[in-house]
Amino acid sequence: MRRVKVLLVSPDAEARDLLRISVGSIERRVGESVSFLEAQDGEQGARIGLRERPDAIVADEIASRAGAFSLARDLRGAVEPYGGPIVIVLERKHDAWLARWSGADAWLVRPVDPFELADRLVELIQAYRARPAATAAEQPREQPGEQREIA
């Protein structure tokens, strides 16, 4: 059976646990079990993301030692860019422009609705999997006026 691999990035173990519960709920909807990788900071997250190539990454904005914005920029700008979805959990709605700038596919503002996170993640994973293999490493580009924020 295929497995959906998700990287969770946060310095807070409790936050990772809450994200794991929310993201784990997608199993039934995607028809695959979910496995998790974890990182305590953005630097570690970037290394794991580029090495393991998870199906999706959910990163806490407050990740220390290179936060979620730096993590996304590093993954998108790598020699062999990470082509999967990146979701950032924001502390403040005002930081949405940083999430967009960093290359994140979606962002949610605390407190995060676990159902909204799961819905968006399923949507993103399915969209990335539906892309032709030749364009898998290409980054989705925002169209003028497109709104990707989840608040």
N, C-alpha and C positions, 0 to 999 in steps of 0.2 A: 504494500500500500504506500502510495506517495505521502509525503509529509510536508507540511508547510513549516518552514523555518523562519522564526521571527527573532530579531535582535532587540533587546530592551536595554536602553542606556539611561542610567540615573545613578547619582551618588547615594540615593536614599533607598535602602533595601525595602522599606514599606511601600514606597512608590512603585518599585519594580514588581512587588507582589500584587498591587492593585492593577497595574497594567497587565500582568500575566493573567489575572482573572478575567479582565475585560476582553483581551485578545483571545484567550482560550475559548471563549464562547463562539468563535467563528467556525470551530470544527464541524459542527452539524451542517452549517450553511455551505461550506466548501467541500464537504464530504471527505475530508482528510484530517488526520491527526495533526496537532500543532506541537512543535518542539521549540524550545527557547534557548537562545544564547543570551548572555548577560555581560554588560560592561558597566563599570562604576564611573567612567569618565569618557569624555569625547575622544581622547587619544587612543585609549584602549578600544573604544567602539569603532573607530576608523580602521584600526588594524584588523579587528575581528570581521568587520563588514567586508573589507577587501579580500581577506583570506577565505572566509566561509561563504560569501555571496548569499546571504539569507534572502528569503522571498520578500521580506519587508523589514523596515527598521522603525521603531518607535523610540524617540529620544526626548528626554526631559530637558527643557531649556536650561535649567540650572546645573546641568552636568559640569563638573569641575574639570580643570586642566583641558581646556578646549571644550567649550560647550556645544550644544546641539547645532548652533548655526555654523560653527567651525567644522564640526563633524560632517554636516551635509555638504559644505563647500569642498572639504577634502575628498569626500567620496565622489562627488560629481566631477571634480577636477583632476582626478587621478589619471595616470597614464592609461590604465584600463578602467574607465569609470564604472562605478556601481550603477546598474541600470534599474534597480528595483525601487519600489515606493519608499519614501521617507516621510514620516509623520512626526511633527514636533509638538510637544505639549508646552504651551506658553504660560508664563506667570501673568502677563499683562496683554490685553488686546492690542495695545499700542505697538507691540513688537511684531505684529503680523508682517510688516514690511521687511523685517530682518529674515523672517522665515521664507518669504517669497524670494528675497535676494539670495539666500543661501542655497536655493534649489530644492527646498522641501515641496512635496506634492500636496500636503495638507497640514493644517495646524488647528489645534483646539486650545481653548483658553480654560484654565482651571476655574472652577471645579469641572472636571471632565465627565460628561455623560457617558457611561460605559457602553450603552447601546449605540450611541452616535459614533464612538470610536470604532466599535466592531463593524458597524454598517459601512463606514468610510474605508476601513481596511479591506473588507471583502471586495468592495467596489474597485479599489486600487489594485489589489492582487489580481483580480479577474481581468482588469484592463491591461495590466502589464503582461499577463500570460497570453492574452489575445493578440498581442503585437507580433508581427512577423519576426522570425529569428534574426534576420539581417538588420533590423532596427532595434533590437533589444537593448543595446548599449546607448542608444540615443536618448537624450533627455526630453521629456514632454515639455513643450514650450507653451507658455501662457499666451492666449489670444488677447488682443486689446479688449479691455472691459470684462474679461473673465474673472469670476470671483471664486477663489479656492478656499477661502477661510471657512472654518467651522467654528462657530461661537455659540 
